[in-house]
Amino acid sequence: SSFDVAVVGAGIVGLAAARELIQRHPSLSFAVLEKEQELAHHQSGHNSGVIHSGIYYTPGSLKAKLCVEGAALCYKYCDQKGIPYKQCGKLIVAVEHDEIPRLKALYERGLQNNVPGLKLIGAKEIQEKEPFCRGLMALDSPYTGIVDYKQVAQSYARDFQEAGGTILTDFEVTNMEMAKESSPESEDG
């Protein structure tokens, strides 16, 4: 078969890219090529599954912006597709007095990044949230969550195929050559 565009690798990044491309350019033919027999077989299917809230990145940076927006989009996509997730939150705990200024700075950074729901809590509230945790102060990040990214990747694959894309598994790419560009007058130019 011949395709206009081939994406190599059916991990979450390859499948997300292919899904987005086919939605933007429906007149082109697309394939995803995967050397394994199943999708998201490597890192995408074996990571911690954390939906990061965006606390850690430099305010105003692209990483901060994309992390916060990406978390919101991830929750929205999971809701739309019925993919289970847990918005379990996270506590970042100061156990020593000299850690408190860094914790407060992290809180300020999170606020500047527009991370929803952040608050500083004391020792009593820490124990109420997590009985086996001890600390002087904590940053409570309720927007942090977990999801099975293999399920998300498989859902991206379904979206891609429903839009007309082809996924070829057990298909290892061993060579690539540069193709001539299509003329600017082509349908998808």
BELSULJO-V810624 format. One record per backbone hydrogen bond with DSSP energy under -1.0 kcal/mol. NH is the residue of the N-H (numbers start at 1). CO is the residue of the C=O. If there is no record, write none. Layout:
# BELSULJO-V810624
NH:CO ; NH:CO
This chain:
# BELSULJO-V810624
4:29 ; 5:29 ; 7:31 ; 9:33 ; 15:11 ; 16:12 ; 17:13 ; 18:14 ; 19:15 ; 20:16 ; 21:17 ; 22:18 ; 23:19 ; 24:20 ; 25:21 ; 28:25 ; 31:5 ; 32:166 ; 33:7 ; 34:168 ; 40:10 ; 45:42 ; 46:43 ; 51:145 ; 61:58 ; 65:61 ; 66:62 ; 67:63 ; 68:64 ; 69:65 ; 70:66 ; 71:67 ; 72:68 ; 73:69 ; 74:70 ; 75:71 ; 76:72 ; 77:73 ; 78:74 ; 79:75 ; 80:76 ; 81:77 ; 82:78 ; 83:78 ; 86:146 ; 88:86 ; 89:144 ; 92:139 ; 94:137 ; 99:96 ; 100:97 ; 103:99 ; 104:100 ; 105:101 ; 106:102 ; 107:103 ; 108:104 ; 109:105 ; 110:106 ; 111:107 ; 112:108 ; 113:109 ; 114:111 ; 115:110 ; 119:140 ; 121:138 ; 126:122 ; 127:123 ; 128:124 ; 129:125 ; 130:126 ; 133:130 ; 136:94 ; 137:94 ; 138:121 ; 139:92 ; 140:119 ; 141:90 ; 144:141 ; 145:51 ; 146:86 ; 147:49 ; 149:147 ; 152:148 ; 153:149 ; 154:150 ; 155:151 ; 156:152 ; 157:153 ; 158:154 ; 159:155 ; 160:156 ; 161:157 ; 162:158 ; 163:159 ; 164:161 ; 165:160 ; 166:30 ; 168:32 ; 170:36 ; 171:34 ; 186:183 ; 189:186
